[in-house]
Amino acid sequence: MIRLELMQPSAVGGATVVEARDCGKDGVIVGARIASCVGAVSPNRPVRIRVDRPTDERIVEDIAAALAGSYGLAAGSPLLDRRTLVLSSVHPAALYVAEVLHAPLLPLQWLSFSETLEQAAAPMRSIVGTDHDYDGLWSWHKPREASDLPAAYLQAMARAERLVVVRSTDSDEDAPVVGRWGHAHVNRTLERLRPARWNALRDMLVPADPAVQLRQWEWCLPDDTVAAARAVWRQLGRDDRSVHVVEASTTGLYRSIPRLWEAYLRWNRAAVRGVSINGYWTAHPAYERAAGLVPVHHYRFSAIADVARACLVAHADREATPERVCVFCNTVGHEGDPVEIQALLYELGLEERAWFSVGPDCSDAACFDVFGERVPRPFEAVGGWLMRAPYLLHGWRPLDLGSVLQLTSA
């Protein structure tokens, strides 16, 4: 089950590391936010998942308590203001919304692992599929009603004055639900990636209700999940007008990240000094803040190539250094992404001035440069640059919520 650990400065250049272990993106996104609060780096989850606890009735409560309690690692940080709370899917845009608001971020979906549908359905409504690195069932649990929200989240909401919910609104067409067993809604990833397991359980399923739109299983939150958060907010005696929903397509949210961060830097009178291009799921906002870099995130690079080009043209001149033009790519979204990014760097004359690595940003993986030589992983490279970044000790002010809502809806 999820553990977030604050590790002391080590071989990553003197930077502290916030390590998210035994988790999915629900732990990674919180780890990145906490790392940013304390001026640290945070790698992605390990490639090899170690499942030390199968899904049971208490697992969501315990995961939520671990995530909410991890903000104790950032107690006293001037970059953490608990008066605003961001609840979200695990889309990286949610991280940056929380960053510019200086708000804590908690995912409104939780990942657990199991061997049977009975286990997968135990805590609450789940969308069940599979992925690489663990060949059992992957379950994203998403609240359906107010009573599904875990106790630790109720406490965080009770402390807040404003609630911001961030989600992608894509449908589930890339991984449609093909049947249901109790609260477990099974999607097509199982049929595609684990056909033997699919064949063993397919006869257990009944048709899912076509009127219930569960949306894409990782990036999105169903409508009733957002409604459940609103209902809890009202039960706490809060006004509905202090709930704000940031929503767009998955690609639309990706495209909002650079303009949101650039506005934040300029609001704080920090010069924009460069660009970071981040493959799935690399995120180092602590360094982007301290170095004055505009982050470009992508799942598949072709969907935001025009945004990356515009940012590089505007903010990466031919005198740039690797610390100011950072490319951390991988092949998770598409195997051709590194080649596309490299071609763009050559076109703009930046190929010898940019940092370029290919590989996952995690402690049990390896990264390589364009020549196939092994190079530091992103969190290691950033850890070496962070402590000498020009805005490391800068005083930062959050953006106002109105500006954030406008920038994310543009």
Secondary structure, 3 states (H helix, E strand, C coil): CCEEEEECCCCCCCCCEEEEECCCHHHHHHHHHHHHHCCCECCCCCCCCCCCCCCCCCHHHHHHHHHHHHHHHHCCCCCCCCCEEEEECCCHHHHHHHHHHCCCEEECCEEEEECCHHHHCCCCCEEEECCCCCCCEEEEECCCCHHHCCHHHHHHHHHCCEEEEEEECCCCCCCCEEEEECCEEEECHHHHHCHHHHHHHHHHCECCCCCCCCCCCCCECCHHHHHHHHHHHHHCCCCHHHEEEEEECHHHHHHHHHHHHHHHHHHCCCCCCEEEEECCCCCCHHHHHHHCEEEEECCCHHHCHHHHHHHHHHHCCCCCCCCCEEEEECCCCCCCHHHHHHHHHHHCCCCCCCEEEECCCCCCCCEECCCCCEECCHHHHHHHHHCCCCCCCCCCCCCCHHHHHHHHHC
